Amino acid sequence: MIRQNLHLILSVLIVIPAALLYGLFPSDSLPLFFDFEVQTTDLKNVFRAIMGMYLAFTSIWILGIFKSDFWKIATISNFVFMFGLVFGRMLSMLLDGIPSPAFSMGIIGELILGLFAFYQYRKYEHSI
C-alpha cells in the first residue's frame, strides 16, 4: 500500500509546507526565500489563496492515501496539479527568462512528481 501511495505521500509532505510558507505569514516568510517583499493586502490575498488551493489539493491526496475509493481521483489530481505547475513555469521561462535557482529546482521536482504520479496511475489503475 505504501508503494501505491508513495507519490501522494511525497506530494503531501512537500506541498503542505510550501502552502504554509506561501500563505501563513507571507510578509515574513517569502522575503526570506525569494527576492521580493509582500507589502500589499492584495498580494497577501493572492498568496493566501494559493495556500488554500494547495491545501485543498492535499486534502484530496490524503483521502486517496487512506480511502481506496479516492485513490484514482487523488492520483489524477496529483499529476494534473504538478503538470499545471510545470506548464506555468515553462511558460514563464519562455516569456520572462530563467528564474532563480529556487524556482528552477521547483520545475524539476514538479516534473518528477507529475511523471511519478502518472506512472503510478498507469501501474495501479486496475488494482483499485
ROTORBA-613240 format. One record per atom (N, C-alpha, C, O, CB): residue number from 1; atom name; z, x, y. Coordinates in pm, whole numbers, plus 32768, in hexadecimal, padded with zeros to 4 digits. Glycine has a CB too. Layout:
<NUM,"CA",<Z,X,Y>> ...
END
This chain:
<1,"N",<8000,8052,7F88>> <1,"CA",<8000,8000,8000>> <1,"C",<8000,8057,807E>> <1,"O",<7FC1,8033,80E2>> <1,"CB",<8079,7FA2,8000>> <2,"N",<8045,80C7,807C>> <2,"CA",<8048,8121,80F0>> <2,"C",<7FBB,8154,810B>> <2,"O",<7F8F,8158,817E>> <2,"CB",<80AB,8198,80DA>> <3,"N",<7F73,817C,80A3>> <3,"CA",<7EEB,81B0,80B6>> <3,"C",<7E91,8148,80F7>> <3,"O",<7E43,8168,8151>> <3,"CB",<7EB0,81DB,802F>> <4,"N",<7E9C,80CE,80CA>> <4,"CA",<7E49,8063,80FE>> <4,"C",<7E6A,8045,8191>> <4,"O",<7E12,801B,81DD>> <4,"CB",<7E5C,7FE5,80A9>> <5,"N",<7EE5,8059,81B9>> <5,"CA",<7F12,803A,8241>> <5,"C",<7F1C,80B4,829B>> <5,"O",<7F48,80A9,830E>> <5,"CB",<7F96,7FF6,823B>> <6,"N",<7EF6,8128,826A>> <6,"CA",<7F0B,81A3,82B6>> <6,"C",<7EC8,819F,833F>> <6,"O",<7F03,81CE,83A1>> <6,"CB",<7ED8,821A,8267>> <7,"N",<7E51,816A,8349>> <7,"CA",<7E0D,8162,83CA>> <7,"C",<7E5A,810A,842C>> <7,"O",<7E60,8128,84A3>> <7,"CB",<7D7E,812B,83B8>> <8,"N",<7E96,809D,83F9>> <8,"CA",<7EE3,8044,844F>> <8,"C",<7F67,8085,8479>> <8,"O",<7F90,807C,84EC>> <8,"CB",<7EFF,7FBF,8406>> <9,"N",<7FA8,80C7,841B>> <9,"CA",<8027,810B,8438>> <9,"C",<8012,8177,84A1>> <9,"O",<805D,817F,8502>> <9,"CB",<8063,8148,83B8>> <10,"N",<7FAC,81CB,848E>> <10,"CA",<7F91,8236,84EF>> <10,"C",<7F71,81FD,8579>> <10,"O",<7F9F,8230,85DE>> <10,"CB",<7F1D,828E,84BF>> <11,"N",<7F21,8194,857A>> <11,"CA",<7EFD,8157,85FA>> <11,"C",<7F76,811E,8642>> <11,"O",<7F84,812F,86BB>> <11,"CB",<7E96,80E9,85E5>> <12,"N",<7FCD,80DB,85F9>> <12,"CA",<8047,80A3,8635>> <12,"C",<809E,8114,866E>> <12,"O",<80D2,8108,86DD>> <12,"CB",<8098,8051,85CD>> <13,"N",<80AC,8181,8622>> <13,"CA",<8100,81F1,864E>> <13,"C",<80C8,8238,86C9>> <13,"O",<8112,8277,8714>> <13,"CB",<8110,8254,85DE>> <14,"N",<8045,822F,86DE>> <14,"CA",<8006,826F,8751>> <14,"C",<7FF9,820E,87C7>> <14,"O",<8013,8234,8839>> <14,"CB",<7F7C,82A6,872B>> <15,"N",<7FD0,8193,87AC>> <15,"CA",<7FAE,8135,8817>> <15,"C",<802B,80FC,885C>> <15,"O",<8029,80E7,88D6>> <15,"CB",<7F5A,80C3,87E0>> <16,"N",<8097,80E3,8813>> <16,"CA",<810F,80AF,8854>> <16,"C",<8146,8111,88BC>> <16,"O",<8161,80E8,892D>> <16,"CB",<817C,8090,87EC>> <17,"N",<8157,8192,889C>> <17,"CA",<8183,81EE,8905>> <17,"C",<8121,81F7,897A>> <17,"O",<814B,8201,89ED>> <17,"CB",<8198,8279,88CA>> <18,"N",<809E,81F3,895D>> <18,"CA",<803B,81F6,89CA>> <18,"C",<804B,817B,8A22>> <18,"O",<8045,8185,8A9C>> <18,"CB",<7FAC,81FD,8991>> <19,"N",<805F,8107,89E4>> <19,"CA",<8073,808B,8A31>> <19,"C",<80EC,8097,8A8C>> <19,"O",<80E6,8073,8B02>> <19,"CB",<8083,8013,89D3>> <20,"N",<8159,80C7,8A56>> <20,"CA",<81D3,80D4,8AA6>> <20,"C",<81C3,813C,8B14>> <20,"O",<81F8,812B,8B82>> <20,"CB",<824A,80F8,8A4C>> <21,"N",<817B,81A7,8AF6>> <21,"CA",<815F,820D,8B5B>> <21,"C",<8110,81D0,8BCF>> <21,"O",<812F,81E9,8C43>> <21,"CB",<8111,8283,8B1E>> <22,"N",<80AA,8182,8BAF>> <22,"CA",<8056,8145,8C16>> <22,"C",<80A0,80DB,8C68>> <22,"O",<808E,80D4,8CE1>> <22,"CB",<7FDC,8108,8BD7>> <23,"N",<80F2,8089,8C26>> <23,"CA",<8121,8013,8C6B>> <23,"C",<81B3,8005,8C89>> <23,"O",<81D7,7FB6,8CE1>> <23,"CB",<80FC,7FA6,8C20>> <24,"N",<8209,804E,8C46>> <24,"CA",<8298,8039,8C5B>> <24,"C",<82C3,8064,8CE7>> <24,"O",<82FB,8015,8D34>> <24,"CB",<82E9,8085,8BF1>> <25,"N",<82A7,80E0,8D08>> <25,"CA",<82C6,8116,8D8D>> <25,"C",<824E,8167,8DBE>> <25,"O",<8255,81E1,8DC7>> <25,"CB",<8349,8170,8D8A>> <26,"N",<81DF,8124,8DDD>> <26,"CA",<8164,816E,8DFD>> <26,"C",<8170,81CC,8E74>> <26,"O",<8131,8235,8E76>> <26,"CB",<80F4,810D,8E17>> <27,"N",<81C1,81A8,8ED8>> <27,"CA",<81CF,81FE,8F4E>> <27,"C",<8215,8281,8F2D>> <27,"O",<81FF,82E7,8F6F>> <27,"CB",<821D,81B4,8FBB>> <28,"N",<826A,827F,8EC6>> <28,"CA",<82B4,82F7,8EA0>> <28,"C",<826D,8347,8E32>> <28,"O",<8265,83C1,8E3A>> <28,"CB",<833F,82D1,8E71>> <29,"N",<823A,8302,8DCC>> <29,"CA",<8206,8349,8D57>> <29,"C",<8177,837A,8D67>> <29,"O",<8158,83E9,8D3C>> <29,"CB",<820E,82F0,8CE0>> <30,"N",<8121,832D,8DA4>> <30,"CA",<8094,8354,8DA9>> <30,"C",<8079,83D2,8DFB>> <30,"O",<8027,8424,8DD1>> <30,"CB",<8044,82E3,8DE2>> <31,"N",<80BA,83E6,8E6E>> <31,"CA",<80A3,8464,8EB7>> <31,"C",<80CE,84E0,8E69>> <31,"O",<809C,854E,8E84>> <31,"CB",<80EB,8460,8F3B>> <32,"N",<812A,84D1,8E0B>> <32,"CA",<8155,8544,8DBB>> <32,"C",<80E7,8573,8D5C>> <32,"O",<80DC,85E9,8D3D>> <32,"CB",<81D2,8521,8D6B>> <33,"N",<8094,8513,8D2D>> <33,"CA",<802F,8533,8CC8>> <33,"C",<7FA1,8539,8D00>> <33,"O",<7F4A,857C,8CC7>> <33,"CB",<8034,84CD,8C5A>> <34,"N",<7F8A,84F5,8D6F>> <34,"CA",<7F03,84EB,8DA4>> <34,"C",<7F02,850E,8E38>> <34,"O",<7F6A,8511,8E79>> <34,"CB",<7ECA,845E,8D8E>> <35,"N",<7E8D,8529,8E6B>> <35,"CA",<7E7E,855B,8EF3>> <35,"C",<7E6B,84E8,8F57>> <35,"O",<7E09,84E7,8FA1>> <35,"CB",<7E08,85BB,8EFA>> <36,"N",<7EC8,8488,8F5A>> <36,"CA",<7EC3,841F,8FBD>> <36,"C",<7F4B,83DC,8FCC>> <36,"O",<7FA0,83E2,8F73>> <36,"CB",<7E5A,83B7,8F98>> <37,"N",<7F5D,839E,903E>> <37,"CA",<7FD8,8356,905D>> <37,"C",<7FBE,82C0,904E>> <37,"O",<7F51,8290,906B>> <37,"CB",<800A,8377,90ED>> <38,"N",<8022,8277,9020>> <38,"CA",<801A,81E6,9015>> <38,"C",<8074,81AE,9082>> <38,"O",<80EE,81A7,9072>> <38,"CB",<8044,81B2,8F84>> <39,"N",<8036,8185,90F0>> <39,"CA",<8087,815E,9164>> <39,"C",<807A,80CB,9189>> <39,"O",<80D5,8094,91C7>> <39,"CB",<8060,81B2,91D9>> <40,"N",<800D,808B,9166>> <40,"CA",<7FFA,8000,9191>> <40,"C",<8027,7F9E,9125>> <40,"O",<8028,7FBF,90AE>> <40,"CB",<7F68,7FE7,91B6>> <41,"N",<804A,7F29,914F>> <41,"CA",<8070,7EBE,90F2>> <41,"C",<7FFA,7E9B,9098>> <41,"O",<800C,7E82,9021>> <41,"CB",<80A0,7E40,913E>> <42,"N",<7F81,7E9B,90D0>> <42,"CA",<7F0B,7E79,9080>> <42,"C",<7EF5,7EDF,9010>> <42,"O",<7ED5,7EB9,8F9F>> <42,"CB",<7E8F,7E72,90D9>> <43,"N",<7F06,7F5F,902E>> <43,"CA",<7EF4,7FC5,8FC7>> <43,"C",<7F61,7FBC,8F5C>> <43,"O",<7F46,7FCC,8EE6>> <43,"CB",<7EF4,8051,9006>> <44,"N",<7FDC,7FA2,8F86>> <44,"CA",<8048,7F8C,8F24>> <44,"C",<8027,7F15,8ECC>> <44,"O",<803F,7F17,8E53>> <44,"CB",<80D0,7F76,8F6B>> <45,"N",<7FF0,7EAB,8F09>> <45,"CA",<7FCB,7E33,8EBE>> <45,"C",<7F61,7E53,8E55>> <45,"O",<7F6A,7E22,8DE5>> <45,"CB",<7F98,7DC7,8F1D>> <46,"N",<7EFE,7EA4,8E78>> <46,"CA",<7E94,7EC9,8E1A>> <46,"C",<7ED1,7F14,8DA3>> <46,"O",<7EB0,7EF7,8D30>> <46,"CB",<7E29,7F20,8E60>> <47,"N",<7F28,7F74,8DBD>> <47,"CA",<7F61,7FC3,8D51>> <47,"C",<7FC1,7F70,8CFB>> <47,"O",<7FCB,7F88,8C82>> <47,"CB",<7FAA,803C,8D8A>> <48,"N",<8005,7F11,8D36>> <48,"CA",<805B,7EB9,8CE6>> <48,"C",<8008,7E58,8C93>> <48,"O",<8031,7E31,8C26>> <48,"CB",<80BD,7E6C,8D40>> <49,"N",<7F95,7E30,8CC6>> <49,"CA",<7F3A,7DDD,8C77>> <49,"C",<7F03,7E2C,8C00>> <49,"O",<7EF7,7DF6,8B92>> <49,"CB",<7EC6,7DA9,8CCF>> <50,"N",<7EE3,7EAB,8C17>> <50,"CA",<7EB6,7F01,8BA9>> <50,"C",<7F24,7F0C,8B41>> <50,"O",<7F0A,7F04,8AC9>> <50,"CB",<7E8D,7F8E,8BDD>> <51,"N",<7FA0,7F1F,8B6E>> <51,"CA",<8011,7F25,8B12>> <51,"C",<8019,7EA5,8AC0>> <51,"O",<802A,7EAB,8A46>> <51,"CB",<8095,7F3C,8B5F>> <52,"N",<800C,7E32,8B01>> <52,"CA",<8012,7DB3,8ABA>> <52,"C",<7FA4,7DA5,8A52>> <52,"O",<7FBC,7D75,89E4>> <52,"CB",<800A,7D41,8B1C>> <53,"N",<7F2C,7DCF,8A75>> <53,"CA",<7EBD,7DC8,8A17>> <53,"C",<7ED6,7E25,89A1>> <53,"O",<7EC0,7DFD,892E>> <53,"CB",<7E39,7DED,8A5D>> <54,"N",<7F02,7E9F,89BA>> <54,"CA",<7F1F,7EFD,894E>> <54,"C",<7F8C,7EC6,88F2>> <54,"O",<7F7F,7ECE,8878>> <54,"CB",<7F4A,7F85,8988>> <55,"N",<7FF6,7E8F,892B>> <55,"CA",<8062,7E58,88D9>> <55,"C",<8035,7DDD,888B>> <55,"O",<8062,7DC6,881B>> <55,"CB",<80DB,7E34,8931>> <56,"N",<7FDC,7D8E,88C5>> <56,"CA",<7FA6,7D19,887D>> <56,"C",<7F57,7D46,8803>> <56,"O",<7F66,7D0E,8796>> <56,"CB",<7F4D,7CC4,88DA>> <57,"N",<7F03,7DAB,8814>> <57,"CA",<7EB7,7DDE,87A1>> <57,"C",<7F15,7E19,8738>> <57,"O",<7F02,7E02,86C0>> <57,"CB",<7E51,7E48,87CE>> <58,"N",<7F7A,7E65,8763>> <58,"CA",<7FD4,7EA0,8700>> <58,"C",<8021,7E34,86B4>> <58,"O",<8045,7E49,8640>> <58,"CB",<8037,7EFF,8743>> <59,"N",<803A,7DC3,86F3>> <59,"CA",<8080,7D57,86AA>> <59,"C",<8028,7D22,8639>> <59,"O",<805A,7CFF,85CE>> <59,"CB",<80A6,7CE3,870A>> <60,"N",<7FA4,7D1B,864F>> <60,"CA",<7F48,7CF3,85E4>> <60,"C",<7F4A,7D5A,8574>> <60,"O",<7F4C,7D37,84FE>> <60,"CB",<7EB7,7CE1,861B>> <61,"N",<7F49,7DDA,8599>> <61,"CA",<7F49,7E44,8535>> <61,"C",<7FCA,7E44,84E4>> <61,"O",<7FC7,7E5B,846B>> <61,"CB",<7F37,7ECC,8577>> <62,"N",<803A,7E2A,8526>> <62,"CA",<80BB,7E22,84DE>> <62,"C",<80B9,7DAD,847D>> <62,"O",<80EA,7DB9,840C>> <62,"CB",<8131,7E14,8542>> <63,"N",<8083,7D3D,84A7>> <63,"CA",<8074,7CCB,844B>> <63,"C",<8021,7CF3,83D2>> <63,"O",<8042,7CCF,8361>> <63,"CB",<8033,7C53,8493>> <64,"N",<7FB5,7D3C,83EA>> <64,"CA",<7F5F,7D69,837C>> <64,"C",<7FA4,7DC8,831D>> <64,"O",<7F86,7DCA,82A6>> <64,"CB",<7EE5,7DAA,83B3>> <65,"N",<8001,7E17,834F>> <65,"CA",<804C,7E74,82FA>> <65,"C",<80A8,7E26,829C>> <65,"O",<80B3,7E47,8226>> <65,"CB",<809E,7ED7,8350>> <66,"N",<80EB,7DC0,82D2>> <66,"CA",<8151,7D7A,8284>> <66,"C",<8122,7CFA,8240>> <66,"O",<8165,7CC9,81E5>> <66,"CB",<81C3,7D59,82DD>> <67,"N",<80B3,7CC3,826A>> <67,"CA",<8080,7C47,822E>> <67,"C",<7FED,7C5B,820A>> <67,"O",<7F97,7C68,8262>> <67,"CB",<8092,7BCD,828F>> <68,"N",<7FD1,7C5D,8189>> <68,"CA",<7F49,7C7B,815A>> <68,"C",<7EE2,7C16,818C>> <68,"O",<7E6C,7C37,8197>> <68,"CB",<7F47,7C7F,80C4>> <69,"N",<7F0C,7B9B,81AA>> <69,"CA",<7EAE,7B38,81E1>> <69,"C",<7E74,7B64,8267>> <69,"O",<7E08,7B37,828D>> <69,"CB",<7EF3,7AB0,81F1>> <70,"N",<7EB8,7BBA,82AE>> <70,"CA",<7E8B,7BE7,8331>> <70,"C",<7E48,7C71,832D>> <70,"O",<7E1B,7CA2,8394>> <70,"CB",<7F01,7BEC,838F>> <71,"N",<7E41,7CAF,82B7>> <71,"CA",<7E10,7D38,82AE>> <71,"C",<7D80,7D45,82E1>> <71,"O",<7D61,7DA1,832D>> <71,"CB",<7E19,7D68,821F>> <72,"N",<7D29,7CEC,82B7>> <72,"CA",<7C9C,7CF8,82E0>> <72,"C",<7C8B,7CEA,8377>> <72,"O",<7C47,7D3B,83B5>> <72,"CB",<7C47,7C8E,8299>> <73,"N",<7CC7,7C84,83B0>> <73,"CA",<7CB8,7C71,8441>> <73,"C",<7CFC,7CE4,848D>> <73,"O",<7CCD,7D0D,84F7>> <73,"CB",<7CF3,7BE9,846C>> <74,"N",<7D6B,7D15,8457>> <74,"CA",<7DAE,7D87,8496>> <74,"C",<7D54,7E02,8492>> <74,"O",<7D4A,7E4B,84F5>> <74,"CB",<7E35,7DA5,8450>> <75,"N",<7D13,7E18,8422>> <75,"CA",<7CBD,7E8C,8414>> <75,"C",<7C40,7E7E,846B>> <75,"O",<7C17,7EDF,84AB>> <75,"CB",<7C95,7E9F,8382>> <76,"N",<7C05,7E08,846C>> <76,"CA",<7B90,7DF2,84C2>> <76,"C",<7BB6,7E05,8555>> <76,"O",<7B6F,7E48,85A0>> <76,"CB",<7B55,7D63,84AB>> <77,"N",<7C27,7DCB,857D>> <77,"CA",<7C50,7DDB,860A>> <77,"C",<7C70,7E6C,8628>> <77,"O",<7C5F,7E99,869A>> <77,"CB",<7CCA,7D82,8628>> <78,"N",<7C9F,7EB7,85C5>> <78,"CA",<7CBE,7F44,85D9>> <78,"C",<7C40,7F94,85F6>> <78,"O",<7C3D,7FE1,8655>> <78,"CB",<7D06,7F7D,8560>> <79,"N",<7BD8,7F83,85A3>> <79,"CA",<7B62,7FD3,85C0>> <79,"C",<7B16,7FA0,863B>> <79,"O",<7AD6,7FEF,8680>> <79,"CB",<7B06,7FD4,8548>> <80,"N",<7B1B,7F1F,8658>> <80,"CA",<7ADD,7EED,86D3>> <80,"C",<7B27,7F25,874E>> <80,"O",<7AE8,7F4E,87AF>> <80,"CB",<7ADE,7E52,86D5>> <81,"N",<7BAB,7F27,8749>> <81,"CA",<7BFC,7F5E,87B6>> <81,"C",<7BDA,7FF1,87CC>> <81,"O",<7BBF,801A,883D>> <81,"CB",<7C93,7F4E,8798>> <82,"N",<7BDC,8040,8762>> <82,"CA",<7BC2,80D0,876E>> <82,"C",<7B34,80EC,879E>> <82,"O",<7B1F,813F,87F6>> <82,"CB",<7BDB,8116,86E9>> <83,"N",<7AD2,80A6,8763>> <83,"CA",<7A47,80BC,878C>> <83,"C",<7A2F,808A,881A>> <83,"O",<79DA,80C0,8861>> <83,"CB",<79E7,8077,872B>> <84,"N",<7A78,8024,8845>> <84,"CA",<7A6F,7FF6,88D0>> <84,"C",<7A9E,8062,8930>> <84,"O",<7A60,8079,8998>> <84,"CB",<7AC1,7F77,88E4>> <85,"N",<7B0C,80A4,890C>> <85,"CA",<7B3C,8113,895F>> <85,"C",<7AD7,8186,8960>> <85,"O",<7ABD,81C0,89C9>> <85,"CB",<7BC5,8145,892C>> <86,"N",<7AA0,81A5,88EC>> <86,"CA",<7A3C,8210,88E3>> <86,"C",<79C2,81EF,8939>> <86,"O",<798F,8244,8982>> <86,"CB",<7A12,8227,884F>> <87,"N",<7993,8173,8930>> <87,"CA",<791F,814A,897F>> <87,"C",<793B,815B,8A15>> <87,"O",<78E9,8191,8A5F>> <87,"CB",<78FA,80B9,8960>> <88,"N",<79AF,812C,8A41>> <88,"CA",<79D3,8137,8ACE>> <88,"C",<79DC,81C8,8AFA>> <88,"O",<79B0,81EB,8B68>> <88,"CB",<7A56,80F2,8AE8>> <89,"N",<7A16,821C,8AA7>> <89,"CA",<7A22,82AA,8ACA>> <89,"C",<7998,82EE,8ACD>> <89,"O",<797D,8341,8B24>> <89,"CB",<7A7F,82F2,8A65>> <90,"N",<7943,82CB,8A6D>> <90,"CA",<78BC,8306,8A6C>> <90,"C",<786C,82DA,8AE6>> <90,"O",<7824,832A,8B22>> <90,"CB",<7871,82DE,89EA>> <91,"N",<7878,825C,8B0A>> <91,"CA",<7835,822B,8B82>> <91,"C",<7867,8276,8BFD>> <91,"O",<7817,829E,8C53>> <91,"CB",<784D,8193,8B93>> <92,"N",<78E9,828A,8C06>> <92,"CA",<7922,82D5,8C75>> <92,"C",<78F0,8365,8C77>> <92,"O",<78D5,839C,8CE2>> <92,"CB",<79BB,82D3,8C6E>> <93,"N",<78E4,83A2,8C01>> <93,"CA",<78B3,842C,8BFB>> <93,"C",<7822,8433,8C2F>> <93,"O",<77FD,8493,8C73>> <93,"CB",<78BB,8462,8B6B>> <94,"N",<77D3,83CF,8C0E>> <94,"CA",<7748,83CD,8C3E>> <94,"C",<7740,83B4,8CD5>> <94,"O",<76F0,83F2,8D1A>> <94,"CB",<76F9,8362,8BF4>> <95,"N",<7793,835A,8D05>> <95,"CA",<778C,8333,8D92>> <95,"C",<77DF,838B,8DEE>> <95,"O",<77BA,83A3,8E60>> <95,"CB",<77B8,82A5,8DA1>> <96,"N",<7851,83BC,8DBB>> <96,"CA",<78B3,8401,8E11>> <96,"C",<78C3,8495,8DF3>> <96,"O",<78F5,84DE,8E48>> <96,"CB",<7937,83BF,8E04>> <97,"N",<7899,84C2,8D7F>> <97,"CA",<78AB,854D,8D58>> <97,"C",<791B,855C,8CF2>> <97,"O",<7957,84FA,8CC6>> <97,"CB",<78C9,85A2,8DD2>> <98,"N",<7936,85D6,8CCD>> <98,"CA",<799A,85F6,8C67>> <98,"C",<7A26,85E7,8CA2>> <98,"O",<7A43,861F,8D0C>> <98,"CB",<7985,8685,8C30>> <99,"N",<7A7D,859C,8C5E>> <99,"CA",<7B06,858A,8C91>> <99,"C",<7B5F,8601,8C70>> <99,"O",<7B34,8664,8C34>> <99,"CB",<7B43,850A,8C57>> <100,"N",<7BDC,85F5,8C99>> <100,"CA",<7C3F,865E,8C7C>> <100,"C",<7C53,866B,8BE6>> <100,"O",<7C2E,8611,8B9A>> <100,"CB",<7CC6,863F,8CC2>> <101,"N",<7C8F,86DA,8BBA>> <101,"CA",<7CA5,86EE,8B2A>> <101,"C",<7CF5,867D,8AE8>> <101,"O",<7CD9,8659,8A75>> <101,"CB",<7CEE,8771,8B14>> <102,"N",<7D57,8644,8B2D>> <102,"CA",<7DA7,85D8,8AF2>> <102,"C",<7D4E,8560,8AD0>> <102,"O",<7D5C,8526,8A65>> <102,"CB",<7E17,85AD,8B53>> <103,"N",<7CF5,853C,8B2A>> <103,"CA",<7C9B,84CB,8B11>> <103,"C",<7C2E,84F1,8AAC>> <103,"O",<7C04,849D,8A5E>> <103,"CB",<7C5B,849B,8B94>> <104,"N",<7C02,856E,8AAE>> <104,"CA",<7B9D,859B,8A4E>> <104,"C",<7BD4,8597,89C0>> <104,"O",<7B8C,8573,8963>> <104,"CB",<7B6F,8629,8A70>> <105,"N",<7C53,85B9,89AF>> <105,"CA",<7C91,85B0,892B>> <105,"C",<7C9B,851F,88FF>> <105,"O",<7C94,8501,8888>> <105,"CB",<7D1D,85F1,892D>> <106,"N",<7CAC,84C5,895F>> <106,"CA",<7CB7,8437,8940>> <106,"C",<7C3D,8403,88F8>> <106,"O",<7C4A,83BA,8896>> <106,"CB",<7CCC,83E8,89BE>> <107,"N",<7BC6,8428,8926>> <107,"CA",<7B4C,83F6,88E7>> <107,"C",<7B3F,8427,8857>> <107,"O",<7B0E,83E0,8800>> <107,"CB",<7AD1,8420,8938>> <108,"N",<7B6C,84A2,883E>> <108,"CA",<7B66,84D8,87B6>> <108,"C",<7BC6,848B,875B>> <108,"O",<7BA0,8463,86ED>> <108,"CB",<7B89,8570,87B6>> <109,"N",<7C41,8477,8789>> <109,"CA",<7CA3,842D,8739>> <109,"C",<7C78,839D,8720>> <109,"O",<7C86,836A,86B1>> <109,"CB",<7D29,842E,877D>> <110,"N",<7C43,835B,8788>> <110,"CA",<7C17,82D0,8779>> <110,"C",<7BA0,82C5,871B>> <110,"O",<7B97,8267,86CC>> <110,"CB",<7BF3,8294,8801>> <111,"N",<7B45,8325,8723>> <111,"CA",<7AD2,8325,86C8>> <111,"C",<7B00,8338,8638>> <111,"O",<7AD0,82F3,85DE>> <111,"CB",<7A6F,8394,86F0>> <112,"N",<7B5B,8395,8622>> <112,"CA",<7B8F,83AC,859B>> <112,"C",<7BD6,8330,8566>> <112,"O",<7BBE,8307,84F4>> <112,"CB",<7BF0,8425,859B>> <113,"N",<7C2D,82F3,85B8>> <113,"CA",<7C75,827A,858B>> <113,"C",<7C15,8206,8574>> <113,"O",<7C28,81B9,8515>> <113,"CB",<7CDF,8252,85F3>> <114,"N",<7BB0,81F7,85C8>> <114,"CA",<7B4E,818C,85B5>> <114,"C",<7AFE,819E,8536>> <114,"O",<7AEA,813F,84EA>> <114,"CB",<7AF0,8186,862C>> <115,"N",<7AD1,8219,851E>> <115,"CA",<7A86,8235,84A2>> <115,"C",<7ADE,8224,8427>> <115,"O",<7AB0,81F2,83C0>> <115,"CB",<7A4C,82C3,84A6>> <116,"N",<7B5B,824D,8431>> <116,"CA",<7BB8,823F,83C1>> <116,"C",<7BD1,81AB,83A4>> <116,"O",<7BD5,8183,832F>> <116,"CB",<7C3D,8287,83E0>> <117,"N",<7BE3,815A,840B>> <117,"CA",<7BF7,80CA,83F7>> <117,"C",<7B7C,808C,83B6>> <117,"O",<7B89,8039,835C>> <117,"CB",<7C16,8084,847D>> <118,"N",<7B06,80B3,83E3>> <118,"CA",<7A8B,807F,83A8>> <118,"C",<7A81,80A7,8315>> <118,"O",<7A5D,8056,82C0>> <118,"CB",<7A10,80B1,83F6>> <119,"N",<7AA0,8125,82F7>> <119,"CA",<7AA1,8156,826D>> <119,"C",<7B03,8106,8218>> <119,"O",<7AE3,80DC,81A9>> <119,"CB",<7AC4,81EC,8269>> <120,"N",<7B7C,80F2,824C>> <120,"CA",<7BE3,80A7,8203>> <120,"C",<7BB4,8017,81E8>> <120,"O",<7BC9,7FE2,817B>> <120,"CB",<7C67,80A5,8254>> <121,"N",<7B74,7FDB,824A>> <121,"CA",<7B43,7F53,8238>> <121,"C",<7ADE,7F4D,81C7>> <121,"O",<7AE6,7EF7,816F>> <121,"CB",<7B04,7F1E,82BB>> <122,"N",<7A80,7FAA,81C9>> <122,"CA",<7A19,7FAE,8160>> <122,"C",<7A57,7FCA,80D6>> <122,"O",<7A2C,7F93,8071>> <122,"CB",<79AE,8019,8180>> <123,"N",<7ABB,801E,80D4>> <123,"CA",<7AF9,8045,8056>> <123,"C",<7B4F,7FD6,801B>> <123,"O",<7B4D,7FC1,7FA2>> <123,"CB",<7B4E,80C0,8069>> <124,"N",<7B99,7F8E,806F>> <124,"CA",<7BFD,7F2E,803D>> <124,"C",<7BDC,7E9C,8058>> <124,"O",<7C2B,7E45,8034>> <124,"CB",<7C81,7F4D,807A>> <125,"N",<7B6A,7E7D,8096>> <125,"CA",<7B4F,7DF2,80BE>> <125,"C",<7B50,7D91,8049>> <125,"O",<7B72,7D1C,805B>> <125,"CB",<7ACA,7DEA,8105>> <126,"N",<7B2B,7DBD,7FD3>> <126,"CA",<7B26,7D63,7F60>> <126,"C",<7BA8,7D5F,7F10>> <126,"O",<7BB8,7D0B,7EB7>> <126,"CB",<7AB6,7D8A,7F06>> <127,"N",<7C03,7DB9,7F2F>> <127,"CA",<7C82,7DBB,7EE4>> <127,"C",<7CEC,7D66,7F25>> <127,"O",<7D59,7D57,7EEE>> <127,"CB",<7CB4,7E48,7ED7>> <128,"N",<7CD0,7D30,7F98>> <128,"CA",<7D32,7CDA,7FDE>> <128,"C",<7D15,7C4A,7FBC>> <128,"O",<7D5C,7BF1,7FEB>> <128,"CB",<7D2D,7CF0,8078>> 
END
